[in-house]
């Protein structure tokens, strides 16, 4: 069942009510408070310019355990040679803009609308959204961004202008930030090759809501 949200009420249905494709609700807004409530409950927006705001909560969820990220021999060599330099939160707005405009195989247009860019840039200003940048000769050649909630990094998008740049960003994220989980949301072969696996919504929510103070 797909629920219709009221912009005047800050609430979501439980994510377990989502459809088979993960669609849970429609409508609402992209305010900071609504986005934080969504991510805190395993829900995220995903829609295009010509549709209303759509909210998803996939079950099962595709995730990466940071401690189990897979690094191929060729990628190990790339990192050893220091082909790239990497940073965190140095150029969030540039990263999200490039994620929105990069051409992707078998994909036309983008779901990262101008409203999404403005909303996540605001989250970044408040310290909730973060980016990883990959540099080569002082040029931004790759990166990713997402929302960090209770030790879970909810990855939104990544881009790569040169080979291995997005892989380097993901590895850097897993190794340099203390995370409990990287939420990839949906399956891709690329993410599976780096250790992505399915996790039930129940187990995902248990990790997302676990009190870190008692670990």
Number of C-alpha atoms within 10 A of each C-alpha: 10 16 16 14 19 13 13 8 9 15 13 19 16 12 23 14 16 21 16 12 10 21 22 26 24 19 16 20 20 18 15 15 11 18 20 18 16 22 20 17 19 23 26 23 22 17 17 14 14 8 11 13 17 21 25 23 28 24 22 19 24 22 25 25 16 22 13 11 19 17 16 11 9 10 15 12 12 15 17 10 9 11 15 22 16 19 16 19 16 13 15 23 18 14 25 25 15 21 24 20 13 14 14 12 6 5 7 8 13 15 16 21 18 11 12 19 16 15 17 26 18 16 20 20 12 10 12 17 23 24 26 25 30 29 18 15 9 9 11 21 21 27 31 27 29 25 24 22 18 17 19 21 28 23 20 20 18 24 26 21 15 11 10 18 25 22 22 26 27 21 17 19 23 21 12 11 12 13 18 18 21 23 24 22 23 17 15 11 8 10 19 17 13 17 16 25 17 17 17 14 18 14 11 21 16 11 16 22 15 12 11 11 5 5 5
